[in-house]
Amino acid sequence: MRARRVALVTGGGRGVGRAIAAALAGPAEAVAVHVRRLGTDGEATAGLVRRAGAESAVFEADLGDAVRARDLVRRVVRTFGRVDILVNNVGPILVKPWDALSAADWEAMVRGNLLSAYHCLKAVLPGMRRRRWGRIVNLGFGRIEQAAAFPTILPYAAAKAALLLLTRTAAAAEAGSGVTVNMVSPGLLEGGVLPAGRPVRPSAVGRPSDVAAAVRFLASEEASGTTGANVIVAGTWKM
């Protein structure tokens, strides 16, 4: 009989985060839903998780701050006893011409997309190592392995590229520990912002549930041999 699993999904209040949290009710017996601010979104996600058969609770934190990220993990452990699966879904995007960016814009994108994941990853690793089992999944960006120009989302793309480097570095470092570290990189999703004036084929637009399915696999027992991977869930977008 396998051990009880507990998952933590950051940015779980809506959209892809909500779909992921609901999908993890199964691989995990409890799912902690993180939101930046408490409100109806987080509770709606927790309700979906409970209806799917797992325990759930909502936790508030600003993950750009290392102390608050560590405190989030401590509160989840106090509530559910452990964190076995971490999904770093928080990832704000800024659409702005590259030559109009301020230092504050860069800092916000790095804090939101890279440091939030780094802080949470560091906080859950000790427990995962002790138990010799863990799954960490970071959310990337469908075009991040293309060395292309990103004139309107440059800080976001740069932070996601750094997150992929972090993913693979942590994966290599944890080889043999029972902890896997992977990335799932969505492309254009239903409900997202379509490129202005450009037709998009239906096959190029994915669903949050497509992303959640990939995360669910990487969080499973069966994914023990997959680490350091970047699973692109983008249909034919930009193919």
Secondary structure, DSSP 4 states (H G I P E B T S, - for coil): -PPP-EEEETT-SSHHHHHHHHHTBTTBSEEEEEESS-SHHHHHHHHHHHHTT-EEEEEE--TTSHHHHHHHHHHHHHHHS---EEEE---------GGG--HHHHHHHHIIIIIHHHHHHHHHHHHHHHHT-EEEEEE--TTTTS----SSSHHHHHHHHHHHHHHHHHHHHTTTTTEEEEEEEE-SBTTSPPPTT----GGG-B-HHHHHHHHHHHTSGGGTT--S-EEEE-TTTT-
